[in-house]
Amino acid sequence: QRRLQIERGWRGQAPSVARELNSTGKFVHRMKVDQKENLVMTTRHYGGLSVADYNTDRVLWTTVSR
């Protein structure tokens, strides 16, 4: 069932779902969601990378730009 939902989504035949994630912070440059691992990877305009748990919205680890 889940696999079919994902396939329909990639074809543009399923509704999208908007969700607010507070752990991503401000000044987001790019985001990538890994649905298999339930992770959100975020890079920022000023540098740095963070990885958060999609389900709990908690940062797992982050790097800081110098």
CHARMM internal coordinates of N, CA and C (Angstrom, degrees):
IC EDIT
DIST 1 N 1 CA 1.4540
DIST 1 CA 1 C 1.5285
ANGL 1 N 1 CA 1 C 110.24
DIST 1 C 2 N 1.3416
ANGL 1 CA 1 C 2 N 117.22
DIHE 1 N 1 CA 1 C 2 N -51.28
DIST 2 N 2 CA 1.4654
ANGL 1 C 2 N 2 CA 121.26
DIHE 1 CA 1 C 2 N 2 CA -178.36
DIST 2 CA 2 C 1.5269
ANGL 2 N 2 CA 2 C 110.89
DIHE 1 C 2 N 2 CA 2 C -61.61
DIST 2 C 3 N 1.3182
ANGL 2 CA 2 C 3 N 116.41
DIHE 2 N 2 CA 2 C 3 N -41.79
DIST 3 N 3 CA 1.4628
ANGL 2 C 3 N 3 CA 120.59
DIHE 2 CA 2 C 3 N 3 CA 179.90
DIST 3 CA 3 C 1.5244
ANGL 3 N 3 CA 3 C 111.01
DIHE 2 C 3 N 3 CA 3 C -60.67
DIST 3 C 4 N 1.3266
ANGL 3 CA 3 C 4 N 116.87
DIHE 3 N 3 CA 3 C 4 N -40.95
DIST 4 N 4 CA 1.4635
ANGL 3 C 4 N 4 CA 120.50
DIHE 3 CA 3 C 4 N 4 CA 178.64
DIST 4 CA 4 C 1.5222
ANGL 4 N 4 CA 4 C 111.36
DIHE 3 C 4 N 4 CA 4 C -66.55
DIST 4 C 5 N 1.3356
ANGL 4 CA 4 C 5 N 117.39
DIHE 4 N 4 CA 4 C 5 N -37.06
DIST 5 N 5 CA 1.4626
ANGL 4 C 5 N 5 CA 120.65
DIHE 4 CA 4 C 5 N 5 CA 176.85
DIST 5 CA 5 C 1.5202
ANGL 5 N 5 CA 5 C 110.58
DIHE 4 C 5 N 5 CA 5 C -62.47
DIST 5 C 6 N 1.3173
ANGL 5 CA 5 C 6 N 116.70
DIHE 5 N 5 CA 5 C 6 N -43.26
DIST 6 N 6 CA 1.4610
ANGL 5 C 6 N 6 CA 120.76
DIHE 5 CA 5 C 6 N 6 CA 179.72
DIST 6 CA 6 C 1.5246
ANGL 6 N 6 CA 6 C 110.52
DIHE 5 C 6 N 6 CA 6 C -64.96
DIST 6 C 7 N 1.3252
ANGL 6 CA 6 C 7 N 116.82
DIHE 6 N 6 CA 6 C 7 N -44.01
DIST 7 N 7 CA 1.4672
ANGL 6 C 7 N 7 CA 120.49
DIHE 6 CA 6 C 7 N 7 CA 178.82
DIST 7 CA 7 C 1.5240
ANGL 7 N 7 CA 7 C 111.07
DIHE 6 C 7 N 7 CA 7 C -59.90
DIST 7 C 8 N 1.3339
ANGL 7 CA 7 C 8 N 117.41
DIHE 7 N 7 CA 7 C 8 N -44.64
DIST 8 N 8 CA 1.4674
ANGL 7 C 8 N 8 CA 120.92
DIHE 7 CA 7 C 8 N 8 CA 178.09
DIST 8 CA 8 C 1.5269
ANGL 8 N 8 CA 8 C 110.83
DIHE 7 C 8 N 8 CA 8 C -62.99
DIST 8 C 9 N 1.3223
ANGL 8 CA 8 C 9 N 115.86
DIHE 8 N 8 CA 8 C 9 N -38.35
DIST 9 N 9 CA 1.4591
ANGL 8 C 9 N 9 CA 120.20
DIHE 8 CA 8 C 9 N 9 CA 178.89
DIST 9 CA 9 C 1.5183
ANGL 9 N 9 CA 9 C 112.30
DIHE 8 C 9 N 9 CA 9 C -62.41
DIST 9 C 10 N 1.3297
ANGL 9 CA 9 C 10 N 116.99
DIHE 9 N 9 CA 9 C 10 N -43.81
DIST 10 N 10 CA 1.4562
ANGL 9 C 10 N 10 CA 120.80
DIHE 9 CA 9 C 10 N 10 CA 179.32
DIST 10 CA 10 C 1.5268
ANGL 10 N 10 CA 10 C 111.50
DIHE 9 C 10 N 10 CA 10 C -65.97
DIST 10 C 11 N 1.3236
ANGL 10 CA 10 C 11 N 117.20
DIHE 10 N 10 CA 10 C 11 N -29.21
DIST 11 N 11 CA 1.4682
ANGL 10 C 11 N 11 CA 120.42
DIHE 10 CA 10 C 11 N 11 CA 177.33
DIST 11 CA 11 C 1.5227
ANGL 11 N 11 CA 11 C 112.12
DIHE 10 C 11 N 11 CA 11 C -82.71
DIST 11 C 12 N 1.3277
ANGL 11 CA 11 C 12 N 116.91
DIHE 11 N 11 CA 11 C 12 N -4.59
DIST 12 N 12 CA 1.4593
ANGL 11 C 12 N 12 CA 120.38
DIHE 11 CA 11 C 12 N 12 CA -179.35
DIST 12 CA 12 C 1.5152
ANGL 12 N 12 CA 12 C 112.82
DIHE 11 C 12 N 12 CA 12 C 81.01
DIST 12 C 13 N 1.3207
ANGL 12 CA 12 C 13 N 117.73
DIHE 12 N 12 CA 12 C 13 N 20.32
DIST 13 N 13 CA 1.4577
ANGL 12 C 13 N 13 CA 121.89
DIHE 12 CA 12 C 13 N 13 CA -177.15
DIST 13 CA 13 C 1.5247
ANGL 13 N 13 CA 13 C 112.71
DIHE 12 C 13 N 13 CA 13 C -109.21
DIST 13 C 14 N 1.3190
ANGL 13 CA 13 C 14 N 117.09
DIHE 13 N 13 CA 13 C 14 N 15.67
DIST 14 N 14 CA 1.4672
ANGL 13 C 14 N 14 CA 120.98
DIHE 13 CA 13 C 14 N 14 CA 179.02
DIST 14 CA 14 C 1.5249
ANGL 14 N 14 CA 14 C 108.42
DIHE 13 C 14 N 14 CA 14 C -132.61
DIST 14 C 15 N 1.3166
ANGL 14 CA 14 C 15 N 117.08
DIHE 14 N 14 CA 14 C 15 N 151.88
DIST 15 N 15 CA 1.4661
ANGL 14 C 15 N 15 CA 119.04
DIHE 14 CA 14 C 15 N 15 CA -179.95
DIST 15 CA 15 C 1.5280
ANGL 15 N 15 CA 15 C 110.94
DIHE 14 C 15 N 15 CA 15 C -69.02
DIST 15 C 16 N 1.3278
ANGL 15 CA 15 C 16 N 115.75
DIHE 15 N 15 CA 15 C 16 N 144.94
DIST 16 N 16 CA 1.4625
ANGL 15 C 16 N 16 CA 119.59
DIHE 15 CA 15 C 16 N 16 CA 175.12
DIST 16 CA 16 C 1.5214
ANGL 16 N 16 CA 16 C 108.66
DIHE 15 C 16 N 16 CA 16 C -89.70
DIST 16 C 17 N 1.3107
ANGL 16 CA 16 C 17 N 116.02
DIHE 16 N 16 CA 16 C 17 N 158.63
DIST 17 N 17 CA 1.4572
ANGL 16 C 17 N 17 CA 121.58
DIHE 16 CA 16 C 17 N 17 CA -178.53
DIST 17 CA 17 C 1.5228
ANGL 17 N 17 CA 17 C 108.37
DIHE 16 C 17 N 17 CA 17 C -125.62
DIST 17 C 18 N 1.3197
ANGL 17 CA 17 C 18 N 115.72
DIHE 17 N 17 CA 17 C 18 N 122.06
DIST 18 N 18 CA 1.4654
ANGL 17 C 18 N 18 CA 120.20
DIHE 17 CA 17 C 18 N 18 CA 176.64
DIST 18 CA 18 C 1.5178
ANGL 18 N 18 CA 18 C 108.83
DIHE 17 C 18 N 18 CA 18 C -88.81
DIST 18 C 19 N 1.3310
ANGL 18 CA 18 C 19 N 115.60
DIHE 18 N 18 CA 18 C 19 N 139.16
DIST 19 N 19 CA 1.4545
ANGL 18 C 19 N 19 CA 120.33
DIHE 18 CA 18 C 19 N 19 CA 179.50
DIST 19 CA 19 C 1.5192
ANGL 19 N 19 CA 19 C 108.32
DIHE 18 C 19 N 19 CA 19 C -143.54
DIST 19 C 20 N 1.3119
ANGL 19 CA 19 C 20 N 116.02
DIHE 19 N 19 CA 19 C 20 N 136.63
DIST 20 N 20 CA 1.4578
ANGL 19 C 20 N 20 CA 120.86
DIHE 19 CA 19 C 20 N 20 CA 178.13
DIST 20 CA 20 C 1.5219
ANGL 20 N 20 CA 20 C 109.23
DIHE 19 C 20 N 20 CA 20 C -92.23
DIST 20 C 21 N 1.3306
ANGL 20 CA 20 C 21 N 115.20
DIHE 20 N 20 CA 20 C 21 N 128.46
DIST 21 N 21 CA 1.4605
ANGL 20 C 21 N 21 CA 121.20
DIHE 20 CA 20 C 21 N 21 CA 177.36
DIST 21 CA 21 C 1.5212
ANGL 21 N 21 CA 21 C 107.86
DIHE 20 C 21 N 21 CA 21 C -117.67
DIST 21 C 22 N 1.3077
ANGL 21 CA 21 C 22 N 117.16
DIHE 21 N 21 CA 21 C 22 N 116.76
DIST 22 N 22 CA 1.4588
ANGL 21 C 22 N 22 CA 121.27
DIHE 21 CA 21 C 22 N 22 CA -178.65
DIST 22 CA 22 C 1.5182
ANGL 22 N 22 CA 22 C 112.68
DIHE 21 C 22 N 22 CA 22 C -79.30
DIST 22 C 23 N 1.3160
ANGL 22 CA 22 C 23 N 117.44
DIHE 22 N 22 CA 22 C 23 N -24.38
DIST 23 N 23 CA 1.4641
ANGL 22 C 23 N 23 CA 120.70
DIHE 22 CA 22 C 23 N 23 CA -176.52
DIST 23 CA 23 C 1.5222
ANGL 23 N 23 CA 23 C 112.74
DIHE 22 C 23 N 23 CA 23 C -68.51
DIST 23 C 24 N 1.3276
ANGL 23 CA 23 C 24 N 117.91
DIHE 23 N 23 CA 23 C 24 N -16.85
DIST 24 N 24 CA 1.4607
ANGL 23 C 24 N 24 CA 120.06
DIHE 23 CA 23 C 24 N 24 CA -178.28
DIST 24 CA 24 C 1.5179
ANGL 24 N 24 CA 24 C 112.23
DIHE 23 C 24 N 24 CA 24 C -71.49
DIST 24 C 25 N 1.3154
ANGL 24 CA 24 C 25 N 118.18
DIHE 24 N 24 CA 24 C 25 N -21.35
DIST 25 N 25 CA 1.4566
ANGL 24 C 25 N 25 CA 121.31
DIHE 24 CA 24 C 25 N 25 CA 177.48
DIST 25 CA 25 C 1.5195
ANGL 25 N 25 CA 25 C 112.94
DIHE 24 C 25 N 25 CA 25 C 76.79
DIST 25 C 26 N 1.3376
ANGL 25 CA 25 C 26 N 114.72
DIHE 25 N 25 CA 25 C 26 N -165.73
DIST 26 N 26 CA 1.4685
ANGL 25 C 26 N 26 CA 121.21
DIHE 25 CA 25 C 26 N 26 CA -178.29
DIST 26 CA 26 C 1.5261
ANGL 26 N 26 CA 26 C 110.29
DIHE 25 C 26 N 26 CA 26 C -100.37
DIST 26 C 27 N 1.3090
ANGL 26 CA 26 C 27 N 114.92
DIHE 26 N 26 CA 26 C 27 N 169.50
DIST 27 N 27 CA 1.4685
ANGL 26 C 27 N 27 CA 123.19
DIHE 26 CA 26 C 27 N 27 CA 175.08
DIST 27 CA 27 C 1.5242
ANGL 27 N 27 CA 27 C 112.40
DIHE 26 C 27 N 27 CA 27 C 58.83
DIST 27 C 28 N 1.3209
ANGL 27 CA 27 C 28 N 116.35
DIHE 27 N 27 CA 27 C 28 N 43.15
DIST 28 N 28 CA 1.4675
ANGL 27 C 28 N 28 CA 121.78
DIHE 27 CA 27 C 28 N 28 CA -179.52
DIST 28 CA 28 C 1.5204
ANGL 28 N 28 CA 28 C 109.62
DIHE 27 C 28 N 28 CA 28 C -71.88
DIST 28 C 29 N 1.3262
ANGL 28 CA 28 C 29 N 115.61
DIHE 28 N 28 CA 28 C 29 N 131.51
DIST 29 N 29 CA 1.4646
ANGL 28 C 29 N 29 CA 121.72
DIHE 28 CA 28 C 29 N 29 CA 176.72
DIST 29 CA 29 C 1.5248
ANGL 29 N 29 CA 29 C 109.96
DIHE 28 C 29 N 29 CA 29 C -92.98
DIST 29 C 30 N 1.3229
ANGL 29 CA 29 C 30 N 116.25
DIHE 29 N 29 CA 29 C 30 N -52.55
DIST 30 N 30 CA 1.4665
ANGL 29 C 30 N 30 CA 121.45
DIHE 29 CA 29 C 30 N 30 CA 178.61
DIST 30 CA 30 C 1.5205
ANGL 30 N 30 CA 30 C 109.90
DIHE 29 C 30 N 30 CA 30 C -145.36
DIST 30 C 31 N 1.3350
ANGL 30 CA 30 C 31 N 114.04
DIHE 30 N 30 CA 30 C 31 N 153.12
DIST 31 N 31 CA 1.4666
ANGL 30 C 31 N 31 CA 120.89
DIHE 30 CA 30 C 31 N 31 CA 175.23
DIST 31 CA 31 C 1.5193
ANGL 31 N 31 CA 31 C 108.62
DIHE 30 C 31 N 31 CA 31 C -131.91
DIST 31 C 32 N 1.3023
ANGL 31 CA 31 C 32 N 115.44
DIHE 31 N 31 CA 31 C 32 N 144.01
DIST 32 N 32 CA 1.4621
ANGL 31 C 32 N 32 CA 121.86
DIHE 31 CA 31 C 32 N 32 CA 175.07
DIST 32 CA 32 C 1.5176
ANGL 32 N 32 CA 32 C 107.58
DIHE 31 C 32 N 32 CA 32 C -134.92
DIST 32 C 33 N 1.3193
ANGL 32 CA 32 C 33 N 116.59
DIHE 32 N 32 CA 32 C 33 N 128.77
DIST 33 N 33 CA 1.4632
ANGL 32 C 33 N 33 CA 121.51
DIHE 32 CA 32 C 33 N 33 CA 179.56
DIST 33 CA 33 C 1.5221
ANGL 33 N 33 CA 33 C 108.47
DIHE 32 C 33 N 33 CA 33 C -105.51
DIST 33 C 34 N 1.3182
ANGL 33 CA 33 C 34 N 115.70
DIHE 33 N 33 CA 33 C 34 N 126.30
DIST 34 N 34 CA 1.4596
ANGL 33 C 34 N 34 CA 122.27
DIHE 33 CA 33 C 34 N 34 CA 174.47
DIST 34 CA 34 C 1.5275
ANGL 34 N 34 CA 34 C 106.58
DIHE 33 C 34 N 34 CA 34 C -100.63
DIST 34 C 35 N 1.3322
ANGL 34 CA 34 C 35 N 116.28
DIHE 34 N 34 CA 34 C 35 N 98.93
DIST 35 N 35 CA 1.4628
ANGL 34 C 35 N 35 CA 120.88
DIHE 34 CA 34 C 35 N 35 CA -175.65
DIST 35 CA 35 C 1.5193
ANGL 35 N 35 CA 35 C 112.24
DIHE 34 C 35 N 35 CA 35 C -67.90
DIST 35 C 36 N 1.3112
ANGL 35 CA 35 C 36 N 117.18
DIHE 35 N 35 CA 35 C 36 N -30.05
DIST 36 N 36 CA 1.4625
ANGL 35 C 36 N 36 CA 120.49
DIHE 35 CA 35 C 36 N 36 CA -179.22
DIST 36 CA 36 C 1.5283
ANGL 36 N 36 CA 36 C 110.90
DIHE 35 C 36 N 36 CA 36 C -68.04
DIST 36 C 37 N 1.3354
ANGL 36 CA 36 C 37 N 116.57
DIHE 36 N 36 CA 36 C 37 N -42.62
DIST 37 N 37 CA 1.4637
ANGL 36 C 37 N 37 CA 121.35
DIHE 36 CA 36 C 37 N 37 CA -178.23
DIST 37 CA 37 C 1.5293
ANGL 37 N 37 CA 37 C 112.83
DIHE 36 C 37 N 37 CA 37 C -96.82
DIST 37 C 38 N 1.3344
ANGL 37 CA 37 C 38 N 117.64
DIHE 37 N 37 CA 37 C 38 N -4.29
DIST 38 N 38 CA 1.4709
ANGL 37 C 38 N 38 CA 123.11
DIHE 37 CA 37 C 38 N 38 CA -177.76
DIST 38 CA 38 C 1.5243
ANGL 38 N 38 CA 38 C 111.92
DIHE 37 C 38 N 38 CA 38 C 57.50
DIST 38 C 39 N 1.3422
ANGL 38 CA 38 C 39 N 115.55
DIHE 38 N 38 CA 38 C 39 N 48.11
DIST 39 N 39 CA 1.4548
ANGL 38 C 39 N 39 CA 121.92
DIHE 38 CA 38 C 39 N 39 CA 179.22
DIST 39 CA 39 C 1.5203
ANGL 39 N 39 CA 39 C 110.40
DIHE 38 C 39 N 39 CA 39 C -119.78
DIST 39 C 40 N 1.3323
ANGL 39 CA 39 C 40 N 115.70
DIHE 39 N 39 CA 39 C 40 N 151.26
DIST 40 N 40 CA 1.4587
ANGL 39 C 40 N 40 CA 122.29
DIHE 39 CA 39 C 40 N 40 CA 173.50
DIST 40 CA 40 C 1.5232
ANGL 40 N 40 CA 40 C 106.99
DIHE 39 C 40 N 40 CA 40 C -122.68
DIST 40 C 41 N 1.3318
ANGL 40 CA 40 C 41 N 116.59
DIHE 40 N 40 CA 40 C 41 N 118.75
DIST 41 N 41 CA 1.4608
ANGL 40 C 41 N 41 CA 121.78
DIHE 40 CA 40 C 41 N 41 CA 178.47
DIST 41 CA 41 C 1.5208
ANGL 41 N 41 CA 41 C 108.16
DIHE 40 C 41 N 41 CA 41 C -103.75
DIST 41 C 42 N 1.3183
ANGL 41 CA 41 C 42 N 116.64
DIHE 41 N 41 CA 41 C 42 N 130.26
DIST 42 N 42 CA 1.4576
ANGL 41 C 42 N 42 CA 122.03
DIHE 41 CA 41 C 42 N 42 CA -174.48
DIST 42 CA 42 C 1.5174
ANGL 42 N 42 CA 42 C 110.46
DIHE 41 C 42 N 42 CA 42 C -130.26
DIST 42 C 43 N 1.3458
ANGL 42 CA 42 C 43 N 116.25
DIHE 42 N 42 CA 42 C 43 N 132.69
DIST 43 N 43 CA 1.4637
ANGL 42 C 43 N 43 CA 120.53
DIHE 42 CA 42 C 43 N 43 CA 169.08
DIST 43 CA 43 C 1.5192
ANGL 43 N 43 CA 43 C 107.18
DIHE 42 C 43 N 43 CA 43 C -110.06
DIST 43 C 44 N 1.3409
ANGL 43 CA 43 C 44 N 115.42
DIHE 43 N 43 CA 43 C 44 N 155.05
DIST 44 N 44 CA 1.4628
ANGL 43 C 44 N 44 CA 120.58
DIHE 43 CA 43 C 44 N 44 CA -176.23
DIST 44 CA 44 C 1.5226
ANGL 44 N 44 CA 44 C 111.16
DIHE 43 C 44 N 44 CA 44 C -116.56
DIST 44 C 45 N 1.3275
ANGL 44 CA 44 C 45 N 115.78
DIHE 44 N 44 CA 44 C 45 N 157.49
DIST 45 N 45 CA 1.4633
ANGL 44 C 45 N 45 CA 121.61
DIHE 44 CA 44 C 45 N 45 CA 179.19
DIST 45 CA 45 C 1.5201
ANGL 45 N 45 CA 45 C 111.46
DIHE 44 C 45 N 45 CA 45 C -58.85
DIST 45 C 46 N 1.3142
ANGL 45 CA 45 C 46 N 118.55
DIHE 45 N 45 CA 45 C 46 N -37.71
DIST 46 N 46 CA 1.4637
ANGL 45 C 46 N 46 CA 122.26
DIHE 45 CA 45 C 46 N 46 CA -176.86
DIST 46 CA 46 C 1.5255
ANGL 46 N 46 CA 46 C 112.26
DIHE 45 C 46 N 46 CA 46 C -88.77
DIST 46 C 47 N 1.3188
ANGL 46 CA 46 C 47 N 117.53
DIHE 46 N 46 CA 46 C 47 N 5.28
DIST 47 N 47 CA 1.4597
ANGL 46 C 47 N 47 CA 122.01
DIHE 46 CA 46 C 47 N 47 CA -179.43
DIST 47 CA 47 C 1.5102
ANGL 47 N 47 CA 47 C 111.24
DIHE 46 C 47 N 47 CA 47 C 103.22
DIST 47 C 48 N 1.2991
ANGL 47 CA 47 C 48 N 116.01
DIHE 47 N 47 CA 47 C 48 N 163.37
DIST 48 N 48 CA 1.4521
ANGL 47 C 48 N 48 CA 120.74
DIHE 47 CA 47 C 48 N 48 CA 179.03
DIST 48 CA 48 C 1.5168
ANGL 48 N 48 CA 48 C 112.08
DIHE 47 C 48 N 48 CA 48 C 103.16
DIST 48 C 49 N 1.2960
ANGL 48 CA 48 C 49 N 114.02
DIHE 48 N 48 CA 48 C 49 N 155.93
DIST 49 N 49 CA 1.4603
ANGL 48 C 49 N 49 CA 122.76
DIHE 48 CA 48 C 49 N 49 CA -178.04
DIST 49 CA 49 C 1.5153
ANGL 49 N 49 CA 49 C 108.02
DIHE 48 C 49 N 49 CA 49 C -138.13
DIST 49 C 50 N 1.3254
ANGL 49 CA 49 C 50 N 116.51
DIHE 49 N 49 CA 49 C 50 N 139.21
DIST 50 N 50 CA 1.4602
ANGL 49 C 50 N 50 CA 119.60
DIHE 49 CA 49 C 50 N 50 CA 174.89
DIST 50 CA 50 C 1.5200
ANGL 50 N 50 CA 50 C 109.32
DIHE 49 C 50 N 50 CA 50 C -134.76
DIST 50 C 51 N 1.3215
ANGL 50 CA 50 C 51 N 114.73
DIHE 50 N 50 CA 50 C 51 N 151.20
DIST 51 N 51 CA 1.4590
ANGL 50 C 51 N 51 CA 121.92
DIHE 50 CA 50 C 51 N 51 CA 177.16
DIST 51 CA 51 C 1.5212
ANGL 51 N 51 CA 51 C 107.24
DIHE 50 C 51 N 51 CA 51 C -124.98
DIST 51 C 52 N 1.3324
ANGL 51 CA 51 C 52 N 115.98
DIHE 51 N 51 CA 51 C 52 N 126.95
DIST 52 N 52 CA 1.4657
ANGL 51 C 52 N 52 CA 121.06
DIHE 51 CA 51 C 52 N 52 CA -177.75
DIST 52 CA 52 C 1.5231
ANGL 52 N 52 CA 52 C 110.03
DIHE 51 C 52 N 52 CA 52 C -125.24
DIST 52 C 53 N 1.3153
ANGL 52 CA 52 C 53 N 115.45
DIHE 52 N 52 CA 52 C 53 N 154.42
DIST 53 N 53 CA 1.4565
ANGL 52 C 53 N 53 CA 122.53
DIHE 52 CA 52 C 53 N 53 CA 174.43
DIST 53 CA 53 C 1.5268
ANGL 53 N 53 CA 53 C 107.87
DIHE 52 C 53 N 53 CA 53 C -78.91
DIST 53 C 54 N 1.3201
ANGL 53 CA 53 C 54 N 117.05
DIHE 53 N 53 CA 53 C 54 N 123.29
DIST 54 N 54 CA 1.4637
ANGL 53 C 54 N 54 CA 121.40
DIHE 53 CA 53 C 54 N 54 CA -176.90
DIST 54 CA 54 C 1.5290
ANGL 54 N 54 CA 54 C 111.94
DIHE 53 C 54 N 54 CA 54 C -64.31
DIST 54 C 55 N 1.3254
ANGL 54 CA 54 C 55 N 117.37
DIHE 54 N 54 CA 54 C 55 N -37.28
DIST 55 N 55 CA 1.4648
ANGL 54 C 55 N 55 CA 120.92
DIHE 54 CA 54 C 55 N 55 CA -175.52
DIST 55 CA 55 C 1.5215
ANGL 55 N 55 CA 55 C 113.11
DIHE 54 C 55 N 55 CA 55 C -74.31
DIST 55 C 56 N 1.3323
ANGL 55 CA 55 C 56 N 117.23
DIHE 55 N 55 CA 55 C 56 N -39.43
DIST 56 N 56 CA 1.4664
ANGL 55 C 56 N 56 CA 120.33
DIHE 55 CA 55 C 56 N 56 CA -176.16
DIST 56 CA 56 C 1.5216
ANGL 56 N 56 CA 56 C 113.01
DIHE 55 C 56 N 56 CA 56 C -99.33
DIST 56 C 57 N 1.3432
ANGL 56 CA 56 C 57 N 118.21
DIHE 56 N 56 CA 56 C 57 N -12.19
DIST 57 N 57 CA 1.4668
ANGL 56 C 57 N 57 CA 123.61
DIHE 56 CA 56 C 57 N 57 CA -177.93
DIST 57 CA 57 C 1.5327
ANGL 57 N 57 CA 57 C 111.09
DIHE 56 C 57 N 57 CA 57 C 59.63
DIST 57 C 58 N 1.3343
ANGL 57 CA 57 C 58 N 116.35
DIHE 57 N 57 CA 57 C 58 N 38.31
DIST 58 N 58 CA 1.4725
ANGL 57 C 58 N 58 CA 121.61
DIHE 57 CA 57 C 58 N 58 CA 178.58
DIST 58 CA 58 C 1.5205
ANGL 58 N 58 CA 58 C 109.34
DIHE 57 C 58 N 58 CA 58 C -116.09
DIST 58 C 59 N 1.3293
ANGL 58 CA 58 C 59 N 115.92
DIHE 58 N 58 CA 58 C 59 N 138.33
DIST 59 N 59 CA 1.4587
ANGL 58 C 59 N 59 CA 121.42
DIHE 58 CA 58 C 59 N 59 CA 178.29
DIST 59 CA 59 C 1.5265
ANGL 59 N 59 CA 59 C 108.94
DIHE 58 C 59 N 59 CA 59 C -70.73
DIST 59 C 60 N 1.3317
ANGL 59 CA 59 C 60 N 116.06
DIHE 59 N 59 CA 59 C 60 N 129.00
DIST 60 N 60 CA 1.4613
ANGL 59 C 60 N 60 CA 121.35
DIHE 59 CA 59 C 60 N 60 CA 178.01
DIST 60 CA 60 C 1.5262
ANGL 60 N 60 CA 60 C 110.62
DIHE 59 C 60 N 60 CA 60 C -89.71
DIST 60 C 61 N 1.3275
ANGL 60 CA 60 C 61 N 116.14
DIHE 60 N 60 CA 60 C 61 N -41.61
DIST 61 N 61 CA 1.4629
ANGL 60 C 61 N 61 CA 120.96
DIHE 60 CA 60 C 61 N 61 CA 174.32
DIST 61 CA 61 C 1.5226
ANGL 61 N 61 CA 61 C 109.43
DIHE 60 C 61 N 61 CA 61 C -161.50
DIST 61 C 62 N 1.3267
ANGL 61 CA 61 C 62 N 115.00
DIHE 61 N 61 CA 61 C 62 N 161.99
DIST 62 N 62 CA 1.4554
ANGL 61 C 62 N 62 CA 120.44
DIHE 61 CA 61 C 62 N 62 CA -177.86
DIST 62 CA 62 C 1.5224
ANGL 62 N 62 CA 62 C 110.23
DIHE 61 C 62 N 62 CA 62 C -152.10
DIST 62 C 63 N 1.3312
ANGL 62 CA 62 C 63 N 116.38
DIHE 62 N 62 CA 62 C 63 N 154.39
DIST 63 N 63 CA 1.4587
ANGL 62 C 63 N 63 CA 122.04
DIHE 62 CA 62 C 63 N 63 CA 171.26
DIST 63 CA 63 C 1.5203
ANGL 63 N 63 CA 63 C 106.98
DIHE 62 C 63 N 63 CA 63 C -113.53
DIST 63 C 64 N 1.3119
ANGL 63 CA 63 C 64 N 115.66
DIHE 63 N 63 CA 63 C 64 N 157.35
DIST 64 N 64 CA 1.4604
ANGL 63 C 64 N 64 CA 120.37
DIHE 63 CA 63 C 64 N 64 CA -178.98
DIST 64 CA 64 C 1.5176
ANGL 64 N 64 CA 64 C 108.54
DIHE 63 C 64 N 64 CA 64 C -120.95
DIST 64 C 65 N 1.3172
ANGL 64 CA 64 C 65 N 115.98
DIHE 64 N 64 CA 64 C 65 N 135.09
DIST 65 N 65 CA 1.4557
ANGL 64 C 65 N 65 CA 121.39
DIHE 64 CA 64 C 65 N 65 CA 176.21
DIST 65 CA 65 C 1.5256
ANGL 65 N 65 CA 65 C 109.36
DIHE 64 C 65 N 65 CA 65 C -78.90
DIST 65 C 66 N 1.3291
ANGL 65 CA 65 C 66 N 116.95
DIHE 65 N 65 CA 65 C 66 N 142.48
DIST 66 N 66 CA 1.4818
ANGL 65 C 66 N 66 CA 120.27
DIHE 65 CA 65 C 66 N 66 CA 178.48
DIST 66 CA 66 C 1.4941
ANGL 66 N 66 CA 66 C 111.14
DIHE 65 C 66 N 66 CA 66 C -108.73
END
COOR INIT
IC SEED 1 N 1 CA 1 C
IC BUILD
